[in-house]
Amino acid sequence: MVNIVWISDQSTHHGKNKIHQSLSPIVFVSHEFIKPRTIEHRSYQVSIAQSALNQNTLIVLPTGMGKTVIVLLVIAEILKRGKGKILFLAPTKPLVIQHSKFLKGHLLIDEESIVSFSGEIPPAKRENLWKKGKIIVSTPQVIENDILSGRVDLSEVALIIFDEAHRAVGAYSYVFVAKKYREKNPDGLIIGMTASPGSEIDKIMEICRNLDIKNIEIRTKDDPDVKPYVQEMKIIWKKVELPHEFSRIINILKEAISERLRALKEAGAIESASVSKISRKKLLEIQEKVRRSIDEGRVSNVLFTIASLQNEALKIYHALELLQTQGSTALKRFFEKLQVEARSKGGSKASKVLMKDPLIMEAMAYVKDLKIEHPKIREIVDIVREEMEKNPDSRIIIFTNYRDTAIKVEEALRELPDVRPVRFIGQSSRGEEKGMSQKKQAEILEKFREGTYNVMIATSVAEEGIDIPSMDMVIFYEPIPSEIRTIQR
């Protein structure tokens, strides 16, 4: 069985929900720097904002619960006190545009005082914008470069906000900017905000150290002061039967994996040779142990054998996952890539071995003539059709891990009347396939908000922090893989 998850918002469309009906009349925030009747007064947001005004704070809130509103409340008070500039950092240009638009729409200050930075703006122009801006919204890499070149003086800054603060680890620009800020302005205020700080305590502590965080404000959807504002969601698992034609290939690939697992067991790397008991995660753990052993100089023929077997098994696991979750076309393309890699001088040993393996050759021959696609495509078409018939104004987002699948889903949805699908992918190019520029991403998101498009098929790039408009339905083409998806949805 392969699963589709879809989440359907049971409230009425686009913000006119049962919550507001039950809390009517709505009480709005009143502040001299906030436009009247634009921000609903929520006690948990006001409480967190008051705390964040007094000490460096990490705000951990589920997506949709108003982290940016909390930051807006703090910004308004900093503006009132006239302490200095405000620097709002976000990891991508679409987020920079989104935050800048939000601030301009809610703050009672000259819009020209809110400036946006990106690498596309010439350095000299950025220097002038910095001088005249009260609030600077930027990607962190640009600010890092401008600090190094002396175009930015952090001593002028009273508050820095780090959006998607869980990125503040390692060599990411957030770490550099925070360090320089502490040096230039030890009394300056810092706010980090995230929906997914990580499940490991060590990582959370590293984020707090790197951003000089003294206080953590965490709220969940179950907290009493948050719960009244949580929209009811209906979660449905759709189970889709795989075509019986897939069974033969699945069995062949499982046998190919079993051969590697038996050899790994004989080498002492694993305790069981069962495909059902040894996951890809376990194989990746073995890979890490082998790498550490080699780095420490403990090299042996057995170690290299384990590494080779593990690499081969991982590639076959990936082939199996592609067939089960994406279909025969995805598997064909994967096999084609393996063939190209095996023939190249720099190709991996695992690819070369697999292309000579009788079981893999059998699977390749069988899938070559297979014309059947994955039934999830038709299932999604049916789901979208049904939703649009019930509510023609619906907005739907479909998440998938693979760009090829996004193309297929978009093509299938174009068959439906009144469905206006669009793909939203990452910036990185892969071979001949070009990525999507940040400008194009921002344009698509804006058109999605406006209703030019009503169905967006997105790879994981859309998961982190992008303010997707109120959804009537979210469809996950694959089982939900990441911590970010699980928390933010």
C-alpha positions as CSV (number, residue, x, y, z in Angstrom):
1,M,0.0,0.0,0.0
2,V,1.1,3.5,-0.8
3,N,-0.5,6.5,1.0
4,I,-1.7,9.8,0.0
5,V,-2.4,12.2,2.8
6,W,-4.7,15.1,2.3
7,I,-5.7,17.7,4.9
8,S,-8.9,19.5,4.3
9,D,-9.7,22.7,6.2
10,Q,-13.2,22.4,7.5
11,S,-13.6,26.2,8.1
12,T,-15.3,28.4,5.5
13,H,-13.1,29.9,2.8
14,H,-10.1,32.1,3.2
15,G,-10.1,33.2,6.8
16,K,-13.9,33.6,7.3
17,N,-13.8,30.7,9.8
18,K,-15.8,29.4,12.7
19,I,-13.2,30.7,15.1
20,H,-14.0,34.3,14.3
21,Q,-17.7,33.7,14.6
22,S,-17.3,32.2,18.1
23,L,-15.1,35.1,19.2
24,S,-17.2,37.9,17.6
25,P,-16.7,40.8,18.0
26,I,-13.0,40.7,17.2
27,V,-10.7,42.9,19.4
28,F,-7.9,44.6,17.5
29,V,-4.5,45.7,18.6
30,S,-4.3,49.4,19.2
31,H,-0.8,51.0,18.8
32,E,0.3,54.3,17.4
33,F,2.6,52.5,14.8
34,I,0.1,49.8,13.8
35,K,-2.7,50.5,11.3
36,P,-6.1,50.4,13.0
37,R,-8.2,47.3,12.7
38,T,-5.5,45.2,11.0
39,I,-4.1,43.0,13.8
40,E,-6.4,40.9,15.9
41,H,-5.6,41.0,19.6
42,R,-4.4,37.5,20.8
43,S,-3.3,37.2,24.3
44,Y,-0.5,34.7,23.6
45,Q,1.0,37.0,20.9
46,V,1.0,40.0,23.1
47,S,2.5,38.1,26.0
48,I,5.3,36.7,23.9
49,A,6.0,40.2,22.4
50,Q,6.2,41.7,25.8
51,S,8.7,39.0,26.8
52,A,10.7,39.5,23.6
53,L,11.0,43.3,24.3
54,N,12.9,42.6,27.5
55,Q,15.4,39.9,26.5
56,N,16.8,38.0,23.5
57,T,14.1,35.5,22.6
58,L,13.5,32.4,20.5
59,I,9.9,32.2,19.4
60,V,8.7,28.6,18.6
61,L,5.2,28.5,17.2
62,P,3.4,26.3,14.7
63,T,3.0,27.8,11.3
64,G,-0.2,29.9,11.0
65,M,-0.1,30.9,14.6
66,G,1.3,34.4,13.9
67,K,5.1,34.5,14.6
68,T,5.3,37.4,12.2
69,V,2.5,39.3,14.0
70,I,4.5,38.9,17.3
71,V,7.5,40.4,15.6
72,L,5.3,43.2,14.2
73,L,4.2,44.1,17.8
74,V,7.9,44.3,18.9
75,I,8.9,46.3,15.9
76,A,6.1,48.8,16.5
77,E,7.3,49.3,20.1
78,I,10.9,49.7,19.0
79,L,9.8,52.4,16.5
80,K,7.8,54.1,19.3
81,R,10.9,54.2,21.5
82,G,13.0,55.6,18.5
83,K,16.0,53.4,19.5
84,G,17.5,52.6,16.1
85,K,17.2,50.6,12.9
86,I,15.5,47.2,12.7
87,L,17.1,44.4,10.6
88,F,14.7,41.6,9.6
89,L,16.6,38.6,8.1
90,A,15.0,35.8,6.1
91,P,16.8,33.0,4.2
92,T,15.2,33.5,0.8
93,K,14.1,36.3,-1.5
94,P,10.4,35.2,-1.5
95,L,10.4,35.4,2.3
96,V,12.1,38.8,2.1
97,I,9.3,40.1,-0.3
98,Q,6.6,38.5,1.9
99,H,7.8,40.1,5.1
100,S,8.4,43.5,3.5
101,K,4.9,43.4,2.1
102,F,3.4,42.4,5.5
103,L,5.2,45.2,7.3
104,K,4.2,47.8,4.8
105,G,0.6,46.6,5.0
106,H,0.4,46.9,8.8
107,L,2.8,49.6,10.1
108,L,1.9,53.3,10.3
109,I,5.2,54.6,8.8
110,D,6.3,55.9,5.5
111,E,6.6,52.8,3.2
112,E,9.9,54.1,1.9
113,S,11.3,53.6,5.4
114,I,10.9,49.8,4.9
115,V,13.6,48.7,2.4
116,S,14.4,45.2,1.0
117,F,17.9,44.0,0.2
118,S,18.9,41.2,-2.2
119,G,22.1,40.3,-4.0
120,E,20.5,41.7,-7.2
121,I,20.7,45.2,-5.8
122,P,24.1,46.9,-6.5
123,P,26.2,47.4,-3.4
124,A,26.3,51.2,-3.8
125,K,22.5,51.3,-3.9
126,R,22.2,49.1,-0.9
127,E,24.4,51.5,1.0
128,N,22.1,54.4,0.3
129,L,19.0,52.3,1.1
130,W,20.6,51.4,4.5
131,K,21.1,55.0,5.3
132,K,17.5,56.0,4.7
133,G,15.8,52.9,5.9
134,K,14.3,52.4,9.3
135,I,13.5,48.7,8.7
136,I,15.7,46.7,6.5
137,V,14.5,43.3,5.3
138,S,17.2,41.1,3.7
139,T,18.7,37.8,3.1
140,P,21.6,37.2,5.5
141,Q,24.3,36.6,3.0
142,V,23.9,40.1,1.6
143,I,24.2,41.6,5.1
144,E,27.3,39.5,5.8
145,N,28.9,40.8,2.6
146,D,27.9,44.4,3.5
147,I,29.3,44.0,7.0
148,L,32.6,42.8,5.6
149,S,32.8,45.6,3.1
150,G,31.9,48.3,5.7
151,R,28.6,49.3,4.0
152,V,26.5,48.3,7.1
153,D,27.1,49.5,10.6
154,L,25.4,47.2,13.1
155,S,25.8,49.7,15.9
156,E,22.9,51.6,14.4
157,V,20.6,48.6,14.8
158,A,18.3,48.2,17.8
159,L,16.7,44.9,16.9
160,I,17.6,42.0,14.6
161,I,15.0,39.3,13.7
162,F,16.2,36.0,12.4
163,D,13.4,34.2,10.6
164,E,13.7,30.4,10.3
165,A,16.2,30.6,13.2
166,H,16.8,26.9,13.2
167,R,19.3,27.7,10.4
168,A,21.6,29.5,12.8
169,V,24.1,26.6,13.0
170,G,27.5,25.9,11.5
171,A,28.8,28.4,9.0
172,Y,25.4,29.9,8.0
173,S,25.4,33.7,7.7
174,Y,23.0,34.1,10.7
175,V,25.8,33.0,13.0
176,F,28.3,35.6,11.5
177,V,25.7,38.4,11.6
178,A,24.7,37.6,15.3
179,K,28.3,37.5,16.4
180,K,29.2,40.9,14.7
181,Y,26.0,42.4,16.2
182,R,27.0,41.4,19.7
183,E,30.4,43.0,19.2
184,K,29.0,46.2,17.8
185,N,25.9,46.5,20.0
186,P,26.0,44.3,23.2
187,D,22.7,45.8,24.4
188,G,20.9,45.3,21.0
189,L,17.8,43.1,21.0
190,I,17.6,39.7,19.1
191,I,14.6,37.7,18.2
192,G,14.7,34.3,16.5
193,M,11.5,32.7,15.2
194,T,10.9,29.1,13.9
195,A,8.2,26.5,13.7
196,S,10.8,23.7,13.8
197,P,13.9,24.2,16.1
198,G,14.8,20.5,15.9
199,S,14.1,17.6,18.1
200,E,17.6,17.4,19.5
201,I,18.4,19.4,22.6
202,D,22.0,19.9,21.5
203,K,20.9,21.6,18.3
204,I,18.5,23.9,20.1
205,M,21.2,24.9,22.5
206,E,23.6,25.6,19.6
207,I,21.0,27.9,18.0
208,C,20.6,29.7,21.4
209,R,24.3,30.1,21.8
210,N,24.8,31.3,18.2
211,L,22.0,33.9,18.5
212,D,22.8,34.8,22.2
213,I,19.2,33.7,23.1
214,K,18.3,34.1,26.8
215,N,14.7,33.2,26.7
216,I,12.6,30.6,24.7
217,E,8.9,31.1,24.2
218,I,7.2,27.9,23.0
219,R,3.5,27.5,22.3
220,T,1.8,24.5,20.7
221,K,-1.7,24.2,19.2
222,D,-2.9,22.5,22.4
223,D,-1.9,25.4,24.7
224,P,-5.1,26.9,26.3
225,D,-4.3,30.4,25.0
226,V,-3.6,29.2,21.5
227,K,-6.3,26.6,21.1
228,P,-9.2,29.0,20.4
229,Y,-7.4,30.2,17.3
230,V,-6.6,26.8,15.8
231,Q,-8.7,26.0,12.8
232,E,-10.2,22.5,12.8
233,M,-8.6,20.2,10.3
234,K,-9.8,16.9,8.9
235,I,-6.9,14.5,8.1
236,I,-7.7,11.6,5.7
237,W,-5.3,8.8,4.6
238,K,-6.1,7.6,1.1
239,K,-4.8,4.1,0.5
240,V,-4.0,3.3,-3.1
241,E,-3.4,-0.3,-4.4
242,L,-0.3,-0.7,-6.5
243,P,-0.8,-2.2,-10.0
244,H,-0.2,-5.9,-9.9
245,E,2.3,-5.4,-12.8
246,F,4.6,-3.7,-10.2
247,S,4.7,-6.8,-8.0
248,R,7.3,-8.6,-10.1
249,I,9.7,-5.7,-10.1
250,I,9.2,-5.1,-6.4
251,N,10.1,-8.8,-5.7
252,I,13.1,-8.6,-7.9
253,L,14.4,-5.5,-6.2
254,K,13.8,-6.9,-2.8
255,E,15.7,-10.0,-3.7
256,A,18.6,-7.8,-4.9
257,I,18.6,-6.0,-1.6
258,S,18.4,-9.3,0.4
259,E,21.6,-10.5,-1.4
260,R,23.4,-7.4,-0.1
261,L,22.0,-7.7,3.4
262,R,23.0,-11.3,3.7
263,A,26.6,-10.4,2.7
264,L,26.5,-7.5,5.2
265,K,25.4,-9.8,7.9
266,E,28.2,-12.3,7.1
267,A,30.6,-9.3,7.4
268,G,29.2,-8.5,10.8
269,A,27.8,-5.1,9.8
270,I,24.2,-6.0,10.7
271,E,22.3,-8.5,12.8
272,S,19.5,-9.3,10.4
273,A,19.3,-9.8,6.7
274,S,15.6,-9.2,6.5
275,V,14.5,-6.3,4.2
276,S,11.6,-5.6,6.5
277,K,14.0,-5.1,9.5
278,I,16.8,-3.2,7.9
279,S,15.8,0.3,6.8
280,R,17.6,2.9,4.7
281,K,18.2,4.8,7.9
282,K,20.1,1.8,9.3
283,L,22.2,1.6,6.1
284,L,23.0,5.3,6.4
285,E,24.1,4.7,10.0
286,I,26.5,2.0,8.7
287,Q,27.8,4.4,6.1
288,E,28.6,7.0,8.7
289,K,30.4,4.4,10.9
290,V,32.5,3.2,7.9
291,R,33.4,6.8,7.0
292,R,34.5,7.5,10.6
293,S,36.6,4.3,10.7
294,I,38.3,5.2,7.4
295,D,38.9,8.8,8.6
296,E,40.5,7.4,11.7
297,G,42.9,5.2,9.7
298,R,41.2,1.9,10.6
299,V,41.2,0.6,7.0
300,S,40.7,-3.0,6.0
301,N,39.3,-5.0,3.0
302,V,36.3,-6.0,5.1
303,L,35.5,-2.3,5.7
304,F,35.7,-1.5,2.0
305,T,33.5,-4.5,1.2
306,I,30.9,-3.3,3.7
307,A,31.0,0.2,2.2
308,S,30.4,-1.2,-1.3
309,L,27.6,-3.5,-0.3
310,Q,25.9,-0.7,1.7
311,N,26.2,1.7,-1.3
312,E,24.7,-0.9,-3.6
313,A,21.8,-1.6,-1.2
314,L,21.0,2.1,-0.8
315,K,20.7,2.5,-4.6
316,I,18.4,-0.4,-4.8
317,Y,16.3,0.8,-1.9
318,H,15.9,4.1,-3.8
319,A,14.8,2.3,-6.9
320,L,12.2,0.4,-4.9
321,E,10.9,3.6,-3.3
322,L,10.7,5.3,-6.7
323,L,8.6,2.5,-8.1
324,Q,6.3,2.3,-5.0
325,T,5.8,6.0,-4.6
326,Q,6.3,7.5,-8.1
327,G,5.7,4.8,-10.7
328,S,7.4,3.1,-13.6
329,T,8.6,6.2,-15.5
330,A,10.5,7.5,-12.4
331,L,12.2,4.0,-12.1
332,K,13.1,4.0,-15.8
333,R,14.8,7.4,-15.5
334,F,16.7,6.3,-12.4
335,F,18.0,3.2,-14.2
336,E,19.0,5.4,-17.2
337,K,21.0,7.6,-14.9
338,L,22.7,4.6,-13.3
339,Q,23.7,3.3,-16.8
340,V,25.2,6.7,-17.7
341,E,27.1,6.8,-14.4
342,A,28.3,3.2,-14.8
343,R,29.8,4.0,-18.2
344,S,31.5,7.2,-17.1
345,K,35.1,7.2,-15.9
346,G,34.2,8.9,-12.7
347,G,31.1,6.7,-12.1
348,S,30.7,5.0,-8.7
349,K,31.7,1.4,-8.2
350,A,28.2,0.6,-6.9
351,S,26.7,1.8,-10.2
352,K,29.1,-0.3,-12.2
353,V,28.3,-3.4,-10.1
354,L,24.6,-2.9,-10.3
355,M,24.5,-2.6,-14.1
356,K,26.1,-6.1,-14.3
357,D,23.8,-7.6,-11.7
358,P,21.4,-10.2,-13.3
359,L,18.5,-9.2,-11.0
360,I,18.9,-5.5,-11.8
361,M,19.2,-6.3,-15.5
362,E,16.0,-8.3,-15.2
363,A,14.2,-5.5,-13.5
364,M,15.4,-3.0,-16.1
365,A,14.2,-5.2,-19.0
366,Y,10.8,-5.6,-17.4
367,V,10.2,-2.0,-16.5
368,K,11.4,-0.8,-20.0
369,D,8.1,-2.0,-21.6
370,L,5.8,-1.2,-18.7
371,K,3.3,1.5,-19.8
372,I,1.3,1.6,-16.5
373,E,1.6,4.8,-14.4
374,H,1.1,5.1,-10.7
375,P,-2.6,5.2,-9.7
376,K,-1.9,8.1,-7.3
377,I,-2.0,10.5,-10.3
378,R,-5.6,9.6,-11.1
379,E,-6.5,9.6,-7.4
380,I,-5.3,13.1,-7.0
381,V,-7.2,14.2,-10.1
382,D,-10.4,12.7,-8.6
383,I,-9.7,14.4,-5.2
384,V,-9.1,17.8,-6.8
385,R,-12.2,17.5,-9.1
386,E,-14.4,16.6,-6.1
387,E,-13.1,19.5,-4.0
388,M,-13.6,22.0,-6.9
389,E,-17.1,20.8,-7.5
390,K,-18.0,21.4,-3.8
391,N,-16.1,24.7,-3.6
392,P,-15.1,26.4,-6.9
393,D,-13.0,29.0,-5.0
394,S,-10.8,26.3,-3.3
395,R,-7.1,26.7,-3.0
396,I,-5.1,23.5,-3.0
397,I,-1.4,22.8,-2.5
398,I,0.1,19.4,-3.5
399,F,3.5,18.5,-2.0
400,T,5.8,16.0,-3.8
401,N,9.5,15.2,-3.3
402,Y,10.2,14.9,-7.1
403,R,10.1,17.4,-9.9
404,D,9.2,14.8,-12.5
405,T,6.2,13.9,-10.5
406,A,5.2,17.6,-10.2
407,I,5.3,17.8,-14.0
408,K,3.0,14.7,-14.3
409,V,0.6,16.0,-11.7
410,E,0.4,19.4,-13.3
411,E,-0.3,17.8,-16.8
412,A,-3.0,15.6,-15.4
413,L,-4.7,18.5,-13.5
414,R,-4.8,20.6,-16.7
415,E,-7.5,18.2,-17.9
416,L,-9.9,19.5,-15.3
417,P,-12.1,22.6,-16.1
418,D,-11.6,25.6,-13.8
419,V,-8.3,24.1,-12.4
420,R,-5.4,26.4,-12.9
421,P,-2.3,24.5,-11.7
422,V,1.2,25.8,-11.4
423,R,4.5,24.1,-10.3
424,F,6.7,25.6,-7.6
425,I,10.3,24.1,-7.5
426,G,13.7,24.9,-6.0
427,Q,16.4,27.1,-7.4
428,S,19.0,24.5,-8.0
429,S,19.5,23.2,-11.6
430,R,19.9,19.5,-12.2
431,G,21.5,18.5,-15.4
432,E,19.5,20.1,-18.2
433,E,16.7,20.9,-15.9
434,K,16.9,24.5,-14.7
435,G,15.8,25.6,-11.3
436,M,13.4,28.4,-10.5
437,S,14.7,31.8,-9.7
438,Q,13.7,33.5,-6.5
439,K,12.0,36.2,-8.6
440,K,9.9,33.6,-10.3
441,Q,9.1,31.9,-7.0
442,A,7.9,35.2,-5.6
443,E,5.8,35.8,-8.7
444,I,4.1,32.4,-8.5
445,L,3.3,32.8,-4.8
446,E,1.8,36.2,-5.4
447,K,-0.4,34.9,-8.3
448,F,-1.4,32.0,-6.1
449,R,-2.5,34.4,-3.4
450,E,-4.4,36.4,-5.9
451,G,-6.2,33.4,-7.4
452,T,-4.5,33.4,-10.9
453,Y,-3.5,29.9,-10.0
454,N,-5.7,27.8,-7.6
455,V,-3.6,24.6,-7.4
456,M,0.1,24.7,-6.6
457,I,2.2,21.6,-7.0
458,A,5.3,22.2,-4.9
459,T,8.5,20.4,-4.0
460,S,9.9,20.7,-0.5
461,V,11.2,24.1,-1.2
462,A,7.8,25.6,-0.4
463,E,7.7,23.9,3.0
464,E,10.0,26.1,5.1
465,G,8.5,29.4,6.1
466,I,6.7,30.5,2.9
467,D,3.4,32.0,3.8
468,I,1.0,29.8,1.8
469,P,-2.4,31.5,1.8
470,S,-5.3,29.9,3.6
471,M,-5.6,26.5,2.2
472,D,-8.8,24.5,1.8
473,M,-6.8,21.3,1.1
474,V,-3.2,20.1,1.3
475,I,-2.2,16.9,-0.4
476,F,1.0,15.0,0.4
477,Y,1.9,12.8,-2.6
478,E,4.4,10.9,-0.4
479,P,4.3,9.9,3.2
480,I,5.4,13.1,5.1
481,P,9.2,12.9,5.3
482,S,10.6,15.8,7.2
483,E,10.5,17.3,10.6
484,I,9.7,20.7,9.0
485,R,6.6,19.3,7.2
486,T,5.3,17.5,10.2
487,I,5.5,20.6,12.5
488,Q,4.6,23.3,10.1
489,R,1.6,21.7,8.6
